[in-house]
Every structure is written in structure tokens, then in C-alpha cells.
Amino acid sequence: MSLTRRDLLASSLASSCALMLPALARAQGMPSAAESTATEGGVSAGAVERHGLSFFGDLRYPPNFTHFDYVNPDAPKGGPFSQLGRATFYNQALTTFDTLNPYNQRGNGAQGVELIYDTLMAAAGDEKSAMYGRLASSVVISDEGLTYRFKLRREARFHDGTPLTSADVVATFEAFKAEGYETIRMALRDVTSFEADGPNEVVFRFRPGRARDVPLTVSGLPIFSKAFLAKHPFGQSSLEVPLGSGPYRIVRFEQGRYIEYARVPDYWGRDLPVMKGRFNFDQVRYEYFRDRVAGLEGFKAKAYLFREEFTAREWATGYDFPAVREGRVKIDTLTDESFSGVQGWFFNTRRPKFFDRRVREAIGLLFDFDWTRKNLMYDSYNRTVSFFQNSEMMAQGLPSPAELKLLDPYRDRLPEEVFGEPYVPPASDGSGEDRNLRRLALNLLKEAGYTVQQGKLVDAKGEAFTIEFLDSDGSMERHTARFIGHLKKVGIDASFRIVDPAQFQQRLQNFDFDLVVRRYSFAPYPGDELRAYFSTEAARTRGSYNVAGIADPAVDGLINDALAAADAAALVTACRALDRVLRAGRYWIPQWYSGQNRIAYWNQFARPAVKPRYELGVLDTWWSTGTEPAR
């Protein structure tokens, strides 16, 4: 499973919960830590010093807040927590690791490394987009929104006791700009400079016309030790344990099998408002299995303590074992109020055989979701149809006048469909052999210049049409196998190939695949991640999240409209227009979504009464009660 936007927020990584311009923030009553005057470092007189950053609305928490509402500030510390990873970011893989640096382009990063680092600000899990001071006690923003002065807390310390200063922040961003993961480097391209002003202030300057959320990207990236970076080149793959300053430190690991973190008892930031009641476990451990099916057997044997289940069959049939019946293992479903996300088989449109939109649509018609849901997924999923599924950004009905205003400049180059009802994949008859959809697919392939000869689909040159579905484990094999069967019935030579995680990562970064399953999600207010997923620039950037290779001036223009939106209504309009264009492009074969988090855990945890609305909140808000109750 790929990264989600809320996963990035929860990890205090690059956040795309974009930031509005200060003038708009003041007009909407954004609370501030102090009404101060700043004249240094390019920050003009009258600028406001803020304890947090929000966009499109007030901050939920005032300057004097003591903790987030969804935590138990008195949660006891102690006990172990262990799990299989639930999502990846940057260079991580779910089934192995060979480096402790997930922030560059090399290797497969270990999970949980974000726990050892601090960030300038921390995200709130119950707000659509908000961050509050962590390393930085406050930030002063110039009137034009292009200069940000972060004021660092003097008490901030690395785990070896050395102070964390502005020099460390500058060294970190120099490393990110030079050798960071490609998507980090893309996000920071609008940062024109960053410099220390004394040991406890850092000034960031941004390019005019920058993406709205770049300051929050800066605020959410981990801060490294300058001294450590001087001895350990950032761009290399390494198993050298890095020096951090966060609530945990790495204590032991076995490459590709597990990695364990220990809570830092004297963590300098433990009583900060953004940290109070959080990160309560003494030990946090990530286990690695060759696949999630094997991982379930490990969970039953108590090899780890918490599991989120992503497979409907396993959820329906795999959790009736003695420990569940005896109450020693608890199972539950939690409502997921974040975007349902974008999950599907993505075409690599860089390959000539996928240039034609009709070909992509035809292939998509041959996936029988209705049969798959009933026979393989226990009717537990709904079909995804939108890139902004389950959100107000999802296009529905005819375009509004405001949407048409954004779409009209591209009318000559867009399918007429964009200006009508948004595309929804047609439902099948559920039989698994819908001849009508097969006929529609064959007609589209014929229009695109393909014919069936001796049972093989061939182009005008007589070359056979082949498709390889690439994966790094077998979790999608059952769903893909039936799909492959339907493709073969129209003459397409289709196959499913599993490669080891290292090869999968390399092929993904080099866009060396036909189709691949990816899942992405967005912040409630999408920001610069739109560029990372859909822009022409990203399509040309090795290792980017634009795996489909979408390169369309209309898409680029609508992304710019979204990033320039002055208020929430304008952002919603731009995203709905963008959704129409992306859906018309047939860049993916959409799969499914649940709207729930299905969790199982050994009964030795307690949790707050309220779950953070936009996050799962398990690792950072639950606490240990000791061992599970006796039978």
C-alpha cells in the first residue's frame, strides 16, 4: 500500500495541507500566538507571530492550548506495541528494508524511522489542515507570504544531549534539496533560500507564485543533525543508526525482519502541547513478513500485537480463532473520515501501446468489479469512480458554471465527455461473463486499430498486444487472475508477475512496468501533492508518484487553479474540474474502497474515547494496560 496524505501528516512528514496567504488568514480570523512586529530577515513590520498554521479557516486550538482534544493527556507510559506496517512513504517497502534513510532515492527504507525525528511543526489529527509548533515555538510570516521566520525552542535536544539549532535545520534542507527523494526535491523547488539568523531562528524564503502548501511541507519535514550529516553522506543507503531528537530512538533491528524503537524517557518535547498524551509505548516494533497472509499467521501466534486488515476474505474468514473467541484478541472497525483515496491498476502511458485512450478504456471494461466484489470480497467494498472519492472534491452531475469557467480554455483539446456527466465505469451483470461489456471493449480496440487474428489481439503491424501486471507480493493475485482471464478472451496476452521488493522499487522508480496497483490519498484540502501525482513535471521525474505518466496541459492548468485558490469554495471547484479531466483520461482502472479501518489487536491496550477524525491514531494515542486479561 502506498502512502496517504494523512499518513504523511501523522508521520510529521511533507504535508500538503496547504497554507493560505497571511492576508486571507487574518481576514478569516486565524488566531495567533502574539500580535508582534517584526522587521528582521525580510519580515515586514506588522507581520503576525503565529503558534500554528491553518488554511481556509480558523485554527481549532488557541495559543494557550495544553493538548489535542483526542488524546488522554494522562495516558500512562509503558509496555510494548508491535505491528505490520500499514502504509509506505518515499523509498519504503512493506516486506523488507535495507537502509535507515527513507528520505533519499536509494534502497528500501525501514518503517517507523520518522519516530526518531522532530519537525518544525506537528499536524493535528482532528482538523482538515492545521499544524502547531513543535521544534518551532512560533513562526512570523511576512505580509506577502514569501518569508517565514521560525523561532526554535531553546530546549530542543538531540538524543546525545547536544542542542538542536538553526544550523541543523539549514543542513537538513541543504541535504533535501541536493539528494532528497525526488518528490521532496520537487516540493522544495519553490524554496529560494533558507538561512540561520542566530542559533534559534531560521528564515525561509519562497518563490513568488509558489505552491500554496510549500510552507507546510517545510514545517513537516524531519530535522537531522548537522554533525551526523557531516560524517554520513545523506544520499547513500546506510544501516548506520542515525542521530535523532524525537520521542523514540532505534535500539535494534535485523535487516528485512524487524526494527525496534525505544521511547526516550527524557525526550525534550514530551510536555509540548502537540506531544502531550502521545507516543505512550515504551517499545515500538515493526515486523516484516514475506506477505500479509503469512503475517496473519504471525499475528495469531502473537508475533506482533496490532494488525490492520486490508483483505476482505481474511477479515470475513481469518479471525475466528481461539484468542478471539476467548477475548484475548479484539476485533473492531473504525470509521475512516479521510478521503477514500485513489486505488487501482495504473497504466504506464509512457508506453506506446497505452497511448490511445480507447485502448485504456477497453481494458478497464474487462475488469468485472461486480463479480469480484460478490465472489472475492464478500460484498464489503464499493467501487471507486473518482480521484477524490468520498469527498466534496468529487465531480458529480453536469459541470457548474464555475467549473466551466476553468474548463473552457481547454475545450478544444478535451473530450466532450468532460463537459457532461463525469465518467463512471459501467456496472456488469455480475455473472462474470458480461458479453455486452466484452463487445464494447472489442469495438473500442477495433476503433484503435487492433484486430483479433488466430485468437491473438494484434496491431496493424501484426504485433501481439501483451500486458504484464507487476507486483511485489501476491495479495492482489486472486483479483488480477480473473481480470487476466477476461483479457485473454479478447486476445490480449496478459500475465501477473511478482518480483522481489528491491526489483519492484527499482522498476517503479524507472517506470519500467505496464500496469501496477497504487493507492494514494489526499489531505482534506489537496495541495502540492496534486503536482506530485498528476503533473507533466512529475511524469518526467524519475521516482515520482505520477506512475501513470499523465502529461496534459489541461491537467497542469487545473492543478495551478487549485493551488491558487483563494478560498475553500474555489479549491473545491478546481478539484472537481480536475476530477472530470482525469476520469475522462482513463489513466487507471479504478478498484474499490471501504470507508472503514478494520483492526485486530491483542487485548492489552486502551485508547481515548474519541478517535482523531482524520487519522487512525493508534500508535500515537493508545497506551498499554499490561498483558491481556486472563482467561
Buried (B, 14 or more C-beta within 10 A) or exposed (E): BBBBBBBBBBBBBBBBBBBBBBEBBEEBEBBBBEEBEBEEBBBBEEBBBBBBBBBBBBBBBEBEBEBBEBBBEEBEEBBBBBBBBBBBBBBBBBBBBBBBBBBBBBBBBBBBBBBBBBBBBBBBBBBBBBBBBBBBBBBBBBBBBBBBBBBBBEEBBBBEEBBBBBBBBBBBBBBBBEBBBBBBBBBBBBBEEBEBBEBBBBBBBBEEEBBBBBBBBBBBBBBBBBBBBEEBEBBEBBEEBBBBBBBBBBEEBEBBEBBBBBBBEEBBBBEBBBBBBBBBBBBBBBBBBBBBBEBBEBBBEEBBBBBBBBBBBBBBEBBEBEBBEEEBBBBEEBEBBBBBBBBBBBBBBBBEBBEBBBBBBBBBBBBBBBBBBEBBBEEBBBBBBBBBBBBEBBBEEEBBEBBBEBBEEBEEEBBEEBBEEBBEBEEBEBEBBBEEBBEBBBEBBBEBEBBBEEEBBBBEEEEEBBBEBBBBBBBBBBBBEBBBBBBBBBBBBBBBEBBBBBEBBBBBBEBBBBBBBBBBBBBBBBBBBBBBBBBBBBBEBEBBBBBBBBBBEBBBBBBBBBBEBEBBEBBBBBBBBBBBBBBBBBBBBBBBBBBEBBBBBBBBBEBBEBBBBBBBBBBBBBBBBEEBEEE
